């Protein structure tokens, strides 16, 4: 009987994880602002997998992918992965994997 209850508990947890898992692929689409090294930046992630980032007089364009909680920005063949840590509908907190720098996107 205990084995059946344990197996049922594991199954329920698995289903709950699937149902309540964030869909970062959809969540990332839109216009965001964030601060980087004391400077305000704006980024637009489009549903087609492209992005445009503007910081001061610099504009960077590229593509991106989202797999699970990993956002990868691709510019000029260079991949920069970020681990998405949280999203509350307005703010998305992520960590750049190469140096653990925390970036907080704020939805416009």
C-alpha positions in Angstrom: 0.0 0.0 0.0 2.8 2.4 0.9 4.5 1.8 -2.5 1.2 2.7 -4.3 0.8 5.9 -2.3 4.5 6.8 -2.9 4.1 6.1 -6.7 0.9 8.2 -6.8 2.7 11.1 -5.0 5.5 11.1 -7.5 3.1 11.0 -10.4 1.1 14.0 -9.0 4.3 16.0 -8.4 5.4 15.2 -12.0 2.1 16.4 -13.5 2.1 19.5 -11.3 5.6 20.4 -12.5 4.4 20.1 -16.1 1.2 22.1 -15.6 2.8 24.9 -13.6 6.2 25.1 -15.4 6.9 28.6 -16.7 6.8 28.9 -20.5 9.8 31.2 -20.8 9.8 30.9 -24.6 6.5 32.8 -24.6 7.3 35.0 -21.6 10.5 36.5 -23.1 8.7 37.9 -26.1 8.2 41.7 -25.8 10.0 44.9 -24.9 12.2 45.0 -21.8 14.5 47.5 -20.1 17.4 46.7 -17.8 20.5 48.4 -16.3 23.9 47.2 -17.2 27.1 48.8 -15.7 25.1 51.9 -14.7 23.6 52.4 -18.2 20.0 51.9 -19.2 19.4 49.4 -22.0 16.3 48.3 -23.9 15.8 45.0 -25.6 13.0 43.6 -27.8 12.6 39.8 -28.2 10.4 38.9 -31.1 8.4 35.7 -31.4 10.4 34.8 -34.5 13.5 34.3 -32.4 15.3 37.6 -33.2 16.2 40.4 -30.8 17.3 44.0 -30.9 19.3 45.5 -28.0 19.9 49.2 -27.7 22.3 50.7 -25.1 23.2 54.4 -25.6 24.3 54.7 -29.2 25.0 51.0 -29.7 22.5 48.7 -31.3 23.0 44.9 -31.4 20.9 42.5 -33.4 20.8 38.8 -33.2 18.8 35.7 -32.5 17.9 33.8 -29.4 16.7 30.5 -28.2 14.9 29.4 -25.0 15.2 25.9 -23.7 13.8 25.3 -20.3 15.1 28.1 -18.1 18.1 28.9 -20.4 18.0 31.9 -22.6 20.8 32.0 -25.2 21.6 35.2 -27.1 23.4 34.6 -30.4 25.3 37.5 -32.0 27.9 37.1 -34.8 28.0 33.4 -34.1 28.8 33.9 -30.4 26.5 32.3 -27.9 25.8 33.9 -24.5 23.7 31.7 -22.2 21.7 33.1 -19.3 19.9 31.0 -16.6 16.4 32.4 -15.9 16.0 32.4 -12.2 12.5 33.9 -11.8 9.7 35.7 -13.6 6.7 37.3 -11.9 4.9 38.7 -14.9 6.7 42.0 -14.8 10.3 41.2 -13.9 12.5 38.5 -15.2 15.7 37.8 -13.2 18.5 35.9 -15.0 22.2 35.1 -14.4 24.7 35.3 -17.2 26.4 31.9 -17.1 30.0 33.0 -17.9 30.4 35.4 -15.0 27.3 35.0 -12.8 26.3 38.6 -13.5 22.6 39.1 -12.5 20.4 40.9 -15.0 16.9 42.0 -14.2 14.6 42.6 -17.2 11.6 44.8 -16.6 8.7 44.5 -19.0 7.6 47.6 -20.7 
